[in-house]
């Protein structure tokens, strides 16, 4: 069988619009950003939306405040898939609640259902 090698800070994916595999480098940065949160879910998700567009998938889990709303909105507007944790299984239903209230979540699932939902999202077909 074919072998794959994973390198630190690198993700490999196959784009339906490209032949072969596209390699994209993802790395963490400590650069100052206009956010009170560090690390910031918004900064990460905004960069994912920009890099992957309709092929992006954003997942927002339990947490306090609205960090992640801008990024999840960007992923949703780009045509990507957004998934949020439900209130019943969230320790703090803040970040997922804000995203749900703003209508940017395609799916809301419990934490135990999240792994299956992520695997199912591999078959998600973005709209053209």
N, C-alpha and C positions, 0 to 999 in steps of 0.2 A: 504493500500500500504506500501511497505518497506520504512523505514526512514533512512536517512543518516545524519551523524553528521560530520561537517567539523571542523578541529582543526587548529589553526594558524600554519603556516609553514609546513603543511602536505598536500600532494596530494595523492589521492587514484586513482588507475587505474586498469583496468582488462587487463591482458596480455593474448593473445590468446594461448601462450605456457604454461600458468600456470592455475591451477584450483583455482577458487576463486579470491579474490581481493588482490593485492599487495600494501603494504603501503610503501611509500617513503617519507622521511623527506627532505624538501627543506628549507634552511635558508639563510639569508643574512649574509655576513661576511665583516668585515672591515680589514681583513688581507692584508698586503702589497702584491701587485702583480706587475709583470713586465709589467705594462700598464700605460700610461699617463692618461687614462680615469678612472674616479671613480665616479659613478659606471661604470663598464665596460661591454658592451654588449658581447665582446669576452669571457671574463671570465665566464659569466653566460651561454652563449650558448655552450662553450666547455664542461662545466660540465653537461649540459643537454644532449649533444651528447654522452658523456661517460656513463651517467646514463641510458639513454633510447634507445640509438642506433637507430635502424631502426624505432622505435616507436616515435622518437622525431619529433617535429614540431617547426621550427624557423620562426619567423615573423620579418622582418626588416622594420621599418617605417622611415619617414623623419628624417634627421639628417646630421650633417656635419662630413666629414672625412671618415675614413675606419674602424672605430670601428664596429665590428660585422662580418667582412669578414672572419676572421679565424674561428669563431664559426659557421657561416652559412656554410662554407666549410666543417667543421667537421660533421655537421648534414647531409649535402648532401652526403658526402662520406660514412657515416654510413648507408645510405639508408633511412634516414628520409625525411620529406617533408619541403621544404623551400618556403616561400612566401614573396614577396617584394612589397612595395608601388610604384605606377607608378609616373613618373615625373610630370604629369599634376596636381596631387593633393598633391604633396610634397611641403612644404614650403621651404625646402632645400633638393635638390635631390643629396645628397652626399653618405650617407650610402647605400641606395638601389641601386644607380647607380654603385658603386664599386662592389657590389655583382652581379649585372646584367652583368657588363663587364667581370667578371671572370667566368660567366656561372654557378653559383651555385644556381640560383633561378629556382624552378620548375614552379612557377606561379608569374605573375606580375599583380596586380589589383589596382584599384583606392581605395582611403580611404573609400568612401561610400559602396563599394563592399566587403570590408574586413570582416565584421561580417558574411556575407553569405558564403564567402570563408572559413572562420574558421570552420563554422558549416559543410560545405561540406567536409572539411578535416577529419572530424570524421569518414568518410567512406573510407579514403585513405588506400590502401592495399600495405604495403611495399613489396619490392621484396625480395625473399629468397636467 
